Amino acid sequence: MIHQRVYIFLVLSMHIAGTIGLQTSWRWLFELLTPFHLLSTTILLLLAQGQDRRYLVAAISVVVFTFFIEMIGVQTGL
């Protein structure tokens, strides 16, 4: 239980820092850190769930699907 609270705190802290950082002149740095943020958030959420195999399959499916949607958007400008 204590680990889940730490994970939630870390994810919320990163989201708040990113939201604030994107509004400053350091925006370029926060944009560069976006892949790290997405990867670390995914890892923290998976760690918080423990050994639930259904959650793991669903999470991996969402990550793969959204990656390809993002890739299509970047390539086409949509």
mmCIF file of the N, C-alpha and C atoms, coordinates in Angstrom:
data_MODEL
# 
_entry.id   MODEL 
# 
loop_
_atom_site.group_PDB 
_atom_site.id 
_atom_site.type_symbol 
_atom_site.label_atom_id 
_atom_site.label_alt_id 
_atom_site.label_comp_id 
_atom_site.label_asym_id 
_atom_site.label_entity_id 
_atom_site.label_seq_id 
_atom_site.pdbx_PDB_ins_code 
_atom_site.Cartn_x 
_atom_site.Cartn_y 
_atom_site.Cartn_z 
_atom_site.occupancy 
_atom_site.B_iso_or_equiv 
_atom_site.pdbx_formal_charge 
_atom_site.auth_seq_id 
_atom_site.auth_comp_id 
_atom_site.auth_asym_id 
_atom_site.auth_atom_id 
_atom_site.pdbx_PDB_model_num 
ATOM 1   N N  . MET A 1 1  ? 0.826  -1.203  0.000   1.00 0.00 ? 1  MET A N  1 
ATOM 2   C CA . MET A 1 1  ? 0.000  0.000   0.000   1.00 0.00 ? 1  MET A CA 1 
ATOM 3   C C  . MET A 1 1  ? 0.871  1.269   0.000   1.00 0.00 ? 1  MET A C  1 
ATOM 4   N N  . ILE A 1 2  ? 1.944  1.254   0.770   1.00 0.00 ? 2  ILE A N  1 
ATOM 5   C CA . ILE A 1 2  ? 2.808  2.429   0.838   1.00 0.00 ? 2  ILE A CA 1 
ATOM 6   C C  . ILE A 1 2  ? 3.480  2.688   -0.501  1.00 0.00 ? 2  ILE A C  1 
ATOM 7   N N  . HIS A 1 3  ? 3.805  1.607   -1.222  1.00 0.00 ? 3  HIS A N  1 
ATOM 8   C CA . HIS A 1 3  ? 4.428  1.772   -2.528  1.00 0.00 ? 3  HIS A CA 1 
ATOM 9   C C  . HIS A 1 3  ? 3.478  2.448   -3.508  1.00 0.00 ? 3  HIS A C  1 
ATOM 10  N N  . GLN A 1 4  ? 2.201  2.087   -3.456  1.00 0.00 ? 4  GLN A N  1 
ATOM 11  C CA . GLN A 1 4  ? 1.228  2.707   -4.361  1.00 0.00 ? 4  GLN A CA 1 
ATOM 12  C C  . GLN A 1 4  ? 1.129  4.201   -4.109  1.00 0.00 ? 4  GLN A C  1 
ATOM 13  N N  . ARG A 1 5  ? 1.185  4.612   -2.865  1.00 0.00 ? 5  ARG A N  1 
ATOM 14  C CA . ARG A 1 5  ? 1.131  6.045   -2.544  1.00 0.00 ? 5  ARG A CA 1 
ATOM 15  C C  . ARG A 1 5  ? 2.355  6.770   -3.091  1.00 0.00 ? 5  ARG A C  1 
ATOM 16  N N  . VAL A 1 6  ? 3.507  6.136   -3.009  1.00 0.00 ? 6  VAL A N  1 
ATOM 17  C CA . VAL A 1 6  ? 4.728  6.739   -3.547  1.00 0.00 ? 6  VAL A CA 1 
ATOM 18  C C  . VAL A 1 6  ? 4.613  6.855   -5.061  1.00 0.00 ? 6  VAL A C  1 
ATOM 19  N N  . TYR A 1 7  ? 4.120  5.808   -5.724  1.00 0.00 ? 7  TYR A N  1 
ATOM 20  C CA . TYR A 1 7  ? 3.954  5.836   -7.174  1.00 0.00 ? 7  TYR A CA 1 
ATOM 21  C C  . TYR A 1 7  ? 2.982  6.937   -7.586  1.00 0.00 ? 7  TYR A C  1 
ATOM 22  N N  . ILE A 1 8  ? 1.876  7.044   -6.888  1.00 0.00 ? 8  ILE A N  1 
ATOM 23  C CA . ILE A 1 8  ? 0.889  8.079   -7.201  1.00 0.00 ? 8  ILE A CA 1 
ATOM 24  C C  . ILE A 1 8  ? 1.506  9.467   -7.006  1.00 0.00 ? 8  ILE A C  1 
ATOM 25  N N  . PHE A 1 9  ? 2.243  9.648   -5.928  1.00 0.00 ? 9  PHE A N  1 
ATOM 26  C CA . PHE A 1 9  ? 2.900  10.933  -5.679  1.00 0.00 ? 9  PHE A CA 1 
ATOM 27  C C  . PHE A 1 9  ? 3.873  11.276  -6.798  1.00 0.00 ? 9  PHE A C  1 
ATOM 28  N N  . LEU A 1 10 ? 4.672  10.299  -7.228  1.00 0.00 ? 10 LEU A N  1 
ATOM 29  C CA . LEU A 1 10 ? 5.633  10.547  -8.295  1.00 0.00 ? 10 LEU A CA 1 
ATOM 30  C C  . LEU A 1 10 ? 4.945  10.911  -9.609  1.00 0.00 ? 10 LEU A C  1 
ATOM 31  N N  . VAL A 1 11 ? 3.903  10.170  -9.974  1.00 0.00 ? 11 VAL A N  1 
ATOM 32  C CA . VAL A 1 11 ? 3.189  10.451  -11.227 1.00 0.00 ? 11 VAL A CA 1 
ATOM 33  C C  . VAL A 1 11 ? 2.540  11.828  -11.172 1.00 0.00 ? 11 VAL A C  1 
ATOM 34  N N  . LEU A 1 12 ? 1.872  12.146  -10.076 1.00 0.00 ? 12 LEU A N  1 
ATOM 35  C CA . LEU A 1 12 ? 1.251  13.469  -9.954  1.00 0.00 ? 12 LEU A CA 1 
ATOM 36  C C  . LEU A 1 12 ? 2.295  14.582  -9.978  1.00 0.00 ? 12 LEU A C  1 
ATOM 37  N N  . SER A 1 13 ? 3.415  14.366  -9.318  1.00 0.00 ? 13 SER A N  1 
ATOM 38  C CA . SER A 1 13 ? 4.482  15.376  -9.312  1.00 0.00 ? 13 SER A CA 1 
ATOM 39  C C  . SER A 1 13 ? 5.016  15.621  -10.718 1.00 0.00 ? 13 SER A C  1 
ATOM 40  N N  . MET A 1 14 ? 5.220  14.539  -11.465 1.00 0.00 ? 14 MET A N  1 
ATOM 41  C CA . MET A 1 14 ? 5.728  14.696  -12.834 1.00 0.00 ? 14 MET A CA 1 
ATOM 42  C C  . MET A 1 14 ? 4.704  15.416  -13.713 1.00 0.00 ? 14 MET A C  1 
ATOM 43  N N  . HIS A 1 15 ? 3.420  15.110  -13.539 1.00 0.00 ? 15 HIS A N  1 
ATOM 44  C CA . HIS A 1 15 ? 2.391  15.784  -14.335 1.00 0.00 ? 15 HIS A CA 1 
ATOM 45  C C  . HIS A 1 15 ? 2.325  17.272  -13.995 1.00 0.00 ? 15 HIS A C  1 
ATOM 46  N N  . ILE A 1 16 ? 2.383  17.595  -12.723 1.00 0.00 ? 16 ILE A N  1 
ATOM 47  C CA . ILE A 1 16 ? 2.326  18.998  -12.305 1.00 0.00 ? 16 ILE A CA 1 
ATOM 48  C C  . ILE A 1 16 ? 3.559  19.753  -12.808 1.00 0.00 ? 16 ILE A C  1 
ATOM 49  N N  . ALA A 1 17 ? 4.740  19.152  -12.647 1.00 0.00 ? 17 ALA A N  1 
ATOM 50  C CA . ALA A 1 17 ? 5.960  19.796  -13.126 1.00 0.00 ? 17 ALA A CA 1 
ATOM 51  C C  . ALA A 1 17 ? 5.904  20.008  -14.633 1.00 0.00 ? 17 ALA A C  1 
ATOM 52  N N  . GLY A 1 18 ? 5.415  19.025  -15.370 1.00 0.00 ? 18 GLY A N  1 
ATOM 53  C CA . GLY A 1 18 ? 5.309  19.147  -16.821 1.00 0.00 ? 18 GLY A CA 1 
ATOM 54  C C  . GLY A 1 18 ? 4.336  20.233  -17.237 1.00 0.00 ? 18 GLY A C  1 
ATOM 55  N N  . THR A 1 19 ? 3.203  20.282  -16.553 1.00 0.00 ? 19 THR A N  1 
ATOM 56  C CA . THR A 1 19 ? 2.200  21.305  -16.869 1.00 0.00 ? 19 THR A CA 1 
ATOM 57  C C  . THR A 1 19 ? 2.763  22.703  -16.637 1.00 0.00 ? 19 THR A C  1 
ATOM 58  N N  . ILE A 1 20 ? 3.440  22.878  -15.538 1.00 0.00 ? 20 ILE A N  1 
ATOM 59  C CA . ILE A 1 20 ? 4.033  24.185  -15.247 1.00 0.00 ? 20 ILE A CA 1 
ATOM 60  C C  . ILE A 1 20 ? 5.186  24.463  -16.211 1.00 0.00 ? 20 ILE A C  1 
ATOM 61  N N  . GLY A 1 21 ? 6.047  23.470  -16.429 1.00 0.00 ? 21 GLY A N  1 
ATOM 62  C CA . GLY A 1 21 ? 7.215  23.653  -17.290 1.00 0.00 ? 21 GLY A CA 1 
ATOM 63  C C  . GLY A 1 21 ? 6.869  23.994  -18.719 1.00 0.00 ? 21 GLY A C  1 
ATOM 64  N N  . LEU A 1 22 ? 5.766  23.455  -19.217 1.00 0.00 ? 22 LEU A N  1 
ATOM 65  C CA . LEU A 1 22 ? 5.363  23.742  -20.597 1.00 0.00 ? 22 LEU A CA 1 
ATOM 66  C C  . LEU A 1 22 ? 4.858  25.174  -20.772 1.00 0.00 ? 22 LEU A C  1 
ATOM 67  N N  . GLN A 1 23 ? 4.610  25.857  -19.665 1.00 0.00 ? 23 GLN A N  1 
ATOM 68  C CA . GLN A 1 23 ? 4.136  27.240  -19.730 1.00 0.00 ? 23 GLN A CA 1 
ATOM 69  C C  . GLN A 1 23 ? 5.274  28.245  -19.579 1.00 0.00 ? 23 GLN A C  1 
ATOM 70  N N  . THR A 1 24 ? 6.507  27.756  -19.459 1.00 0.00 ? 24 THR A N  1 
ATOM 71  C CA . THR A 1 24 ? 7.650  28.645  -19.229 1.00 0.00 ? 24 THR A CA 1 
ATOM 72  C C  . THR A 1 24 ? 8.543  28.715  -20.473 1.00 0.00 ? 24 THR A C  1 
ATOM 73  N N  . SER A 1 25 ? 9.610  29.471  -20.347 1.00 0.00 ? 25 SER A N  1 
ATOM 74  C CA . SER A 1 25 ? 10.571 29.556  -21.448 1.00 0.00 ? 25 SER A CA 1 
ATOM 75  C C  . SER A 1 25 ? 11.404 28.279  -21.572 1.00 0.00 ? 25 SER A C  1 
ATOM 76  N N  . TRP A 1 26 ? 11.288 27.375  -20.634 1.00 0.00 ? 26 TRP A N  1 
ATOM 77  C CA . TRP A 1 26 ? 11.975 26.077  -20.662 1.00 0.00 ? 26 TRP A CA 1 
ATOM 78  C C  . TRP A 1 26 ? 11.156 25.016  -21.376 1.00 0.00 ? 26 TRP A C  1 
ATOM 79  N N  . ARG A 1 27 ? 10.148 25.422  -22.108 1.00 0.00 ? 27 ARG A N  1 
ATOM 80  C CA . ARG A 1 27 ? 9.253  24.486  -22.802 1.00 0.00 ? 27 ARG A CA 1 
ATOM 81  C C  . ARG A 1 27 ? 10.031 23.461  -23.623 1.00 0.00 ? 27 ARG A C  1 
ATOM 82  N N  . TRP A 1 28 ? 11.076 23.904  -24.311 1.00 0.00 ? 28 TRP A N  1 
ATOM 83  C CA . TRP A 1 28 ? 11.862 23.004  -25.165 1.00 0.00 ? 28 TRP A CA 1 
ATOM 84  C C  . TRP A 1 28 ? 12.411 21.825  -24.372 1.00 0.00 ? 28 TRP A C  1 
ATOM 85  N N  . LEU A 1 29 ? 12.843 22.081  -23.130 1.00 0.00 ? 29 LEU A N  1 
ATOM 86  C CA . LEU A 1 29 ? 13.387 21.017  -22.298 1.00 0.00 ? 29 LEU A CA 1 
ATOM 87  C C  . LEU A 1 29 ? 12.298 20.021  -21.906 1.00 0.00 ? 29 LEU A C  1 
ATOM 88  N N  . PHE A 1 30 ? 11.139 20.530  -21.549 1.00 0.00 ? 30 PHE A N  1 
ATOM 89  C CA . PHE A 1 30 ? 10.040 19.649  -21.151 1.00 0.00 ? 30 PHE A CA 1 
ATOM 90  C C  . PHE A 1 30 ? 9.524  18.838  -22.337 1.00 0.00 ? 30 PHE A C  1 
ATOM 91  N N  . GLU A 1 31 ? 9.574  19.419  -23.520 1.00 0.00 ? 31 GLU A N  1 
ATOM 92  C CA . GLU A 1 31 ? 9.191  18.653  -24.715 1.00 0.00 ? 31 GLU A CA 1 
ATOM 93  C C  . GLU A 1 31 ? 10.198 17.531  -24.978 1.00 0.00 ? 31 GLU A C  1 
ATOM 94  N N  . LEU A 1 32 ? 11.473 17.789  -24.740 1.00 0.00 ? 32 LEU A N  1 
ATOM 95  C CA . LEU A 1 32 ? 12.490 16.747  -24.906 1.00 0.00 ? 32 LEU A CA 1 
ATOM 96  C C  . LEU A 1 32 ? 12.319 15.624  -23.875 1.00 0.00 ? 32 LEU A C  1 
ATOM 97  N N  . LEU A 1 33 ? 11.822 15.966  -22.698 1.00 0.00 ? 33 LEU A N  1 
ATOM 98  C CA . LEU A 1 33 ? 11.651 14.981  -21.629 1.00 0.00 ? 33 LEU A CA 1 
ATOM 99  C C  . LEU A 1 33 ? 10.353 14.181  -21.741 1.00 0.00 ? 33 LEU A C  1 
ATOM 100 N N  . THR A 1 34 ? 9.497  14.510  -22.696 1.00 0.00 ? 34 THR A N  1 
ATOM 101 C CA . THR A 1 34 ? 8.213  13.826  -22.834 1.00 0.00 ? 34 THR A CA 1 
ATOM 102 C C  . THR A 1 34 ? 8.350  12.312  -22.979 1.00 0.00 ? 34 THR A C  1 
ATOM 103 N N  . PRO A 1 35 ? 9.231  11.786  -23.824 1.00 0.00 ? 35 PRO A N  1 
ATOM 104 C CA . PRO A 1 35 ? 9.349  10.320  -23.902 1.00 0.00 ? 35 PRO A CA 1 
ATOM 105 C C  . PRO A 1 35 ? 9.730  9.678   -22.565 1.00 0.00 ? 35 PRO A C  1 
ATOM 106 N N  . PHE A 1 36 ? 10.652 10.308  -21.831 1.00 0.00 ? 36 PHE A N  1 
ATOM 107 C CA . PHE A 1 36 ? 11.019 9.800   -20.513 1.00 0.00 ? 36 PHE A CA 1 
ATOM 108 C C  . PHE A 1 36 ? 9.816  9.802   -19.580 1.00 0.00 ? 36 PHE A C  1 
ATOM 109 N N  . HIS A 1 37 ? 9.051  10.880  -19.626 1.00 0.00 ? 37 HIS A N  1 
ATOM 110 C CA . HIS A 1 37 ? 7.867  10.998  -18.779 1.00 0.00 ? 37 HIS A CA 1 
ATOM 111 C C  . HIS A 1 37 ? 6.863  9.881   -19.087 1.00 0.00 ? 37 HIS A C  1 
ATOM 112 N N  . LEU A 1 38 ? 6.600  9.648   -20.363 1.00 0.00 ? 38 LEU A N  1 
ATOM 113 C CA . LEU A 1 38 ? 5.642  8.608   -20.740 1.00 0.00 ? 38 LEU A CA 1 
ATOM 114 C C  . LEU A 1 38 ? 6.120  7.221   -20.315 1.00 0.00 ? 38 LEU A C  1 
ATOM 115 N N  . LEU A 1 39 ? 7.387  6.946   -20.524 1.00 0.00 ? 39 LEU A N  1 
ATOM 116 C CA . LEU A 1 39 ? 7.942  5.649   -20.153 1.00 0.00 ? 39 LEU A CA 1 
ATOM 117 C C  . LEU A 1 39 ? 7.937  5.452   -18.637 1.00 0.00 ? 39 LEU A C  1 
ATOM 118 N N  . SER A 1 40 ? 8.364  6.454   -17.905 1.00 0.00 ? 40 SER A N  1 
ATOM 119 C CA . SER A 1 40 ? 8.410  6.313   -16.445 1.00 0.00 ? 40 SER A CA 1 
ATOM 120 C C  . SER A 1 40 ? 7.013  6.216   -15.844 1.00 0.00 ? 40 SER A C  1 
ATOM 121 N N  . THR A 1 41 ? 6.043  6.946   -16.389 1.00 0.00 ? 41 THR A N  1 
ATOM 122 C CA . THR A 1 41 ? 4.670  6.842   -15.911 1.00 0.00 ? 41 THR A CA 1 
ATOM 123 C C  . THR A 1 41 ? 4.128  5.441   -16.152 1.00 0.00 ? 41 THR A C  1 
ATOM 124 N N  . THR A 1 42 ? 4.393  4.891   -17.321 1.00 0.00 ? 42 THR A N  1 
ATOM 125 C CA . THR A 1 42 ? 3.951  3.534   -17.637 1.00 0.00 ? 42 THR A CA 1 
ATOM 126 C C  . THR A 1 42 ? 4.559  2.532   -16.669 1.00 0.00 ? 42 THR A C  1 
ATOM 127 N N  . ILE A 1 43 ? 5.849  2.651   -16.429 1.00 0.00 ? 43 ILE A N  1 
ATOM 128 C CA . ILE A 1 43 ? 6.519  1.722   -15.515 1.00 0.00 ? 43 ILE A CA 1 
ATOM 129 C C  . ILE A 1 43 ? 5.962  1.836   -14.104 1.00 0.00 ? 43 ILE A C  1 
ATOM 130 N N  . LEU A 1 44 ? 5.762  3.054   -13.633 1.00 0.00 ? 44 LEU A N  1 
ATOM 131 C CA . LEU A 1 44 ? 5.219  3.240   -12.288 1.00 0.00 ? 44 LEU A CA 1 
ATOM 132 C C  . LEU A 1 44 ? 3.807  2.670   -12.161 1.00 0.00 ? 44 LEU A C  1 
ATOM 133 N N  . LEU A 1 45 ? 2.984  2.878   -13.170 1.00 0.00 ? 45 LEU A N  1 
ATOM 134 C CA . LEU A 1 45 ? 1.623  2.344   -13.112 1.00 0.00 ? 45 LEU A CA 1 
ATOM 135 C C  . LEU A 1 45 ? 1.611  0.821   -13.152 1.00 0.00 ? 45 LEU A C  1 
ATOM 136 N N  . LEU A 1 46 ? 2.506  0.239   -13.931 1.00 0.00 ? 46 LEU A N  1 
ATOM 137 C CA . LEU A 1 46 ? 2.597  -1.219  -13.959 1.00 0.00 ? 46 LEU A CA 1 
ATOM 138 C C  . LEU A 1 46 ? 3.103  -1.771  -12.630 1.00 0.00 ? 46 LEU A C  1 
ATOM 139 N N  . LEU A 1 47 ? 4.068  -1.108  -12.028 1.00 0.00 ? 47 LEU A N  1 
ATOM 140 C CA . LEU A 1 47 ? 4.564  -1.541  -10.726 1.00 0.00 ? 47 LEU A CA 1 
ATOM 141 C C  . LEU A 1 47 ? 3.480  -1.446  -9.651  1.00 0.00 ? 47 LEU A C  1 
ATOM 142 N N  . ALA A 1 48 ? 2.653  -0.414  -9.736  1.00 0.00 ? 48 ALA A N  1 
ATOM 143 C CA . ALA A 1 48 ? 1.598  -0.218  -8.746  1.00 0.00 ? 48 ALA A CA 1 
ATOM 144 C C  . ALA A 1 48 ? 0.533  -1.313  -8.818  1.00 0.00 ? 48 ALA A C  1 
ATOM 145 N N  . GLN A 1 49 ? 0.363  -1.930  -9.981  1.00 0.00 ? 49 GLN A N  1 
ATOM 146 C CA . GLN A 1 49 ? -0.660 -2.958  -10.149 1.00 0.00 ? 49 GLN A CA 1 
ATOM 147 C C  . GLN A 1 49 ? -0.225 -4.331  -9.675  1.00 0.00 ? 49 GLN A C  1 
ATOM 148 N N  . GLY A 1 50 ? 1.061  -4.540  -9.554  1.00 0.00 ? 50 GLY A N  1 
ATOM 149 C CA . GLY A 1 50 ? 1.530  -5.831  -9.095  1.00 0.00 ? 50 GLY A CA 1 
ATOM 150 C C  . GLY A 1 50 ? 1.481  -6.888  -10.182 1.00 0.00 ? 50 GLY A C  1 
ATOM 151 N N  . GLN A 1 51 ? 1.027  -8.079  -9.848  1.00 0.00 ? 51 GLN A N  1 
ATOM 152 C CA . GLN A 1 51 ? 1.106  -9.238  -10.735 1.00 0.00 ? 51 GLN A CA 1 
ATOM 153 C C  . GLN A 1 51 ? -0.199 -9.539  -11.471 1.00 0.00 ? 51 GLN A C  1 
ATOM 154 N N  . ASP A 1 52 ? -1.095 -8.588  -11.612 1.00 0.00 ? 52 ASP A N  1 
ATOM 155 C CA . ASP A 1 52 ? -2.359 -8.826  -12.311 1.00 0.00 ? 52 ASP A CA 1 
ATOM 156 C C  . ASP A 1 52 ? -2.111 -8.939  -13.813 1.00 0.00 ? 52 ASP A C  1 
ATOM 157 N N  . ARG A 1 53 ? -2.201 -10.148 -14.335 1.00 0.00 ? 53 ARG A N  1 
ATOM 158 C CA . ARG A 1 53 ? -1.874 -10.425 -15.741 1.00 0.00 ? 53 ARG A CA 1 
ATOM 159 C C  . ARG A 1 53 ? -2.848 -9.721  -16.700 1.00 0.00 ? 53 ARG A C  1 
ATOM 160 N N  . ARG A 1 54 ? -4.127 -9.656  -16.352 1.00 0.00 ? 54 ARG A N  1 
ATOM 161 C CA . ARG A 1 54 ? -5.109 -8.989  -17.227 1.00 0.00 ? 54 ARG A CA 1 
ATOM 162 C C  . ARG A 1 54 ? -4.791 -7.504  -17.363 1.00 0.00 ? 54 ARG A C  1 
ATOM 163 N N  . TYR A 1 55 ? -4.416 -6.888  -16.271 1.00 0.00 ? 55 TYR A N  1 
ATOM 164 C CA . TYR A 1 55 ? -4.056 -5.470  -16.319 1.00 0.00 ? 55 TYR A CA 1 
ATOM 165 C C  . TYR A 1 55 ? -2.812 -5.265  -17.188 1.00 0.00 ? 55 TYR A C  1 
ATOM 166 N N  . LEU A 1 56 ? -1.847 -6.143  -17.039 1.00 0.00 ? 56 LEU A N  1 
ATOM 167 C CA . LEU A 1 56 ? -0.626 -6.035  -17.818 1.00 0.00 ? 56 LEU A CA 1 
ATOM 168 C C  . LEU A 1 56 ? -0.904 -6.144  -19.318 1.00 0.00 ? 56 LEU A C  1 
ATOM 169 N N  . VAL A 1 57 ? -1.736 -7.093  -19.713 1.00 0.00 ? 57 VAL A N  1 
ATOM 170 C CA . VAL A 1 57 ? -2.089 -7.254  -21.130 1.00 0.00 ? 57 VAL A CA 1 
ATOM 171 C C  . VAL A 1 57 ? -2.831 -6.022  -21.635 1.00 0.00 ? 57 VAL A C  1 
ATOM 172 N N  . ALA A 1 58 ? -3.787 -5.531  -20.850 1.00 0.00 ? 58 ALA A N  1 
ATOM 173 C CA . ALA A 1 58 ? -4.545 -4.344  -21.250 1.00 0.00 ? 58 ALA A CA 1 
ATOM 174 C C  . ALA A 1 58 ? -3.623 -3.126  -21.362 1.00 0.00 ? 58 ALA A C  1 
ATOM 175 N N  . ALA A 1 59 ? -2.738 -2.958  -20.407 1.00 0.00 ? 59 ALA A N  1 
ATOM 176 C CA . ALA A 1 59 ? -1.829 -1.810  -20.413 1.00 0.00 ? 59 ALA A CA 1 
ATOM 177 C C  . ALA A 1 59 ? -0.888 -1.850  -21.613 1.00 0.00 ? 59 ALA A C  1 
ATOM 178 N N  . ILE A 1 60 ? -0.334 -3.012  -21.898 1.00 0.00 ? 60 ILE A N  1 
ATOM 179 C CA . ILE A 1 60 ? 0.563  -3.134  -23.044 1.00 0.00 ? 60 ILE A CA 1 
ATOM 180 C C  . ILE A 1 60 ? -0.185 -2.868  -24.342 1.00 0.00 ? 60 ILE A C  1 
ATOM 181 N N  . SER A 1 61 ? -1.421 -3.343  -24.430 1.00 0.00 ? 61 SER A N  1 
ATOM 182 C CA . SER A 1 61 ? -2.237 -3.095  -25.620 1.00 0.00 ? 61 SER A CA 1 
ATOM 183 C C  . SER A 1 61 ? -2.479 -1.604  -25.824 1.00 0.00 ? 61 SER A C  1 
ATOM 184 N N  . VAL A 1 62 ? -2.796 -0.910  -24.751 1.00 0.00 ? 62 VAL A N  1 
ATOM 185 C CA . VAL A 1 62 ? -3.037 0.533   -24.838 1.00 0.00 ? 62 VAL A CA 1 
ATOM 186 C C  . VAL A 1 62 ? -1.758 1.259   -25.243 1.00 0.00 ? 62 VAL A C  1 
ATOM 187 N N  . VAL A 1 63 ? -0.630 0.883   -24.665 1.00 0.00 ? 63 VAL A N  1 
ATOM 188 C CA . VAL A 1 63 ? 0.643  1.528   -24.988 1.00 0.00 ? 63 VAL A CA 1 
ATOM 189 C C  . VAL A 1 63 ? 0.980  1.333   -26.466 1.00 0.00 ? 63 VAL A C  1 
ATOM 190 N N  . VAL A 1 64 ? 0.844  0.114   -26.953 1.00 0.00 ? 64 VAL A N  1 
ATOM 191 C CA . VAL A 1 64 ? 1.167  -0.170  -28.358 1.00 0.00 ? 64 VAL A CA 1 
ATOM 192 C C  . VAL A 1 64 ? 0.214  0.589   -29.286 1.00 0.00 ? 64 VAL A C  1 
ATOM 193 N N  . PHE A 1 65 ? -1.075 0.551   -28.984 1.00 0.00 ? 65 PHE A N  1 
ATOM 194 C CA . PHE A 1 65 ? -2.070 1.238   -29.811 1.00 0.00 ? 65 PHE A CA 1 
ATOM 195 C C  . PHE A 1 65 ? -1.813 2.745   -29.848 1.00 0.00 ? 65 PHE A C  1 
ATOM 196 N N  . THR A 1 66 ? -1.604 3.353   -28.692 1.00 0.00 ? 66 THR A N  1 
ATOM 197 C CA . THR A 1 66 ? -1.397 4.801   -28.663 1.00 0.00 ? 66 THR A CA 1 
ATOM 198 C C  . THR A 1 66 ? -0.067 5.193   -29.294 1.00 0.00 ? 66 THR A C  1 
ATOM 199 N N  . PHE A 1 67 ? 0.940  4.333   -29.193 1.00 0.00 ? 67 PHE A N  1 
ATOM 200 C CA . PHE A 1 67 ? 2.209  4.617   -29.862 1.00 0.00 ? 67 PHE A CA 1 
ATOM 201 C C  . PHE A 1 67 ? 1.997  4.724   -31.366 1.00 0.00 ? 67 PHE A C  1 
ATOM 202 N N  . PHE A 1 68 ? 1.263  3.759   -31.946 1.00 0.00 ? 68 PHE A N  1 
ATOM 203 C CA . PHE A 1 68 ? 1.043  3.794   -33.387 1.00 0.00 ? 68 PHE A CA 1 
ATOM 204 C C  . PHE A 1 68 ? 0.153  4.963   -33.795 1.00 0.00 ? 68 PHE A C  1 
ATOM 205 N N  . ILE A 1 69 ? -0.832 5.308   -33.002 1.00 0.00 ? 69 ILE A N  1 
ATOM 206 C CA . ILE A 1 69 ? -1.661 6.483   -33.291 1.00 0.00 ? 69 ILE A CA 1 
ATOM 207 C C  . ILE A 1 69 ? -0.798 7.742   -33.279 1.00 0.00 ? 69 ILE A C  1 
ATOM 208 N N  . GLU A 1 70 ? 0.068  7.856   -32.274 1.00 0.00 ? 70 GLU A N  1 
ATOM 209 C CA . GLU A 1 70 ? 0.974  9.008   -32.187 1.00 0.00 ? 70 GLU A CA 1 
ATOM 210 C C  . GLU A 1 70 ? 1.922  9.043   -33.382 1.00 0.00 ? 70 GLU A C  1 
ATOM 211 N N  . MET A 1 71 ? 2.452  7.899   -33.772 1.00 0.00 ? 71 MET A N  1 
ATOM 212 C CA . MET A 1 71 ? 3.363  7.838   -34.904 1.00 0.00 ? 71 MET A CA 1 
ATOM 213 C C  . MET A 1 71 ? 2.662  8.274   -36.195 1.00 0.00 ? 71 MET A C  1 
ATOM 214 N N  . ILE A 1 72 ? 1.438  7.827   -36.394 1.00 0.00 ? 72 ILE A N  1 
ATOM 215 C CA . ILE A 1 72 ? 0.670  8.225   -37.576 1.00 0.00 ? 72 ILE A CA 1 
ATOM 216 C C  . ILE A 1 72 ? 0.419  9.741   -37.532 1.00 0.00 ? 72 ILE A C  1 
ATOM 217 N N  . GLY A 1 73 ? 0.074  10.260  -36.367 1.00 0.00 ? 73 GLY A N  1 
ATOM 218 C CA . GLY A 1 73 ? -0.170 11.693  -36.232 1.00 0.00 ? 73 GLY A CA 1 
ATOM 219 C C  . GLY A 1 73 ? 1.056  12.528  -36.537 1.00 0.00 ? 73 GLY A C  1 
ATOM 220 N N  . VAL A 1 74 ? 2.202  12.080  -36.056 1.00 0.00 ? 74 VAL A N  1 
ATOM 221 C CA . VAL A 1 74 ? 3.443  12.822  -36.310 1.00 0.00 ? 74 VAL A CA 1 
ATOM 222 C C  . VAL A 1 74 ? 3.788  12.782  -37.800 1.00 0.00 ? 74 VAL A C  1 
ATOM 223 N N  . GLN A 1 75 ? 3.624  11.644  -38.434 1.00 0.00 ? 75 GLN A N  1 
ATOM 224 C CA . GLN A 1 75 ? 3.983  11.514  -39.840 1.00 0.00 ? 75 GLN A CA 1 
ATOM 225 C C  . GLN A 1 75 ? 3.037  12.259  -40.775 1.00 0.00 ? 75 GLN A C  1 
ATOM 226 N N  . THR A 1 76 ? 1.743  12.320  -40.417 1.00 0.00 ? 76 THR A N  1 
ATOM 227 C CA . THR A 1 76 ? 0.757  12.938  -41.302 1.00 0.00 ? 76 THR A CA 1 
ATOM 228 C C  . THR A 1 76 ? 0.385  14.351  -40.888 1.00 0.00 ? 76 THR A C  1 
ATOM 229 N N  . GLY A 1 77 ? 0.706  14.723  -39.652 1.00 0.00 ? 77 GLY A N  1 
ATOM 230 C CA . GLY A 1 77 ? 0.335  16.056  -39.165 1.00 0.00 ? 77 GLY A CA 1 
ATOM 231 C C  . GLY A 1 77 ? -1.096 16.144  -38.647 1.00 0.00 ? 77 GLY A C  1 
ATOM 232 N N  . LEU A 1 78 ? -1.771 15.005  -38.547 1.00 0.00 ? 78 LEU A N  1 
ATOM 233 C CA . LEU A 1 78 ? -3.144 14.993  -38.011 1.00 0.00 ? 78 LEU A CA 1 
ATOM 234 C C  . LEU A 1 78 ? -3.159 15.110  -36.510 1.00 0.00 ? 78 LEU A C  1 
# 
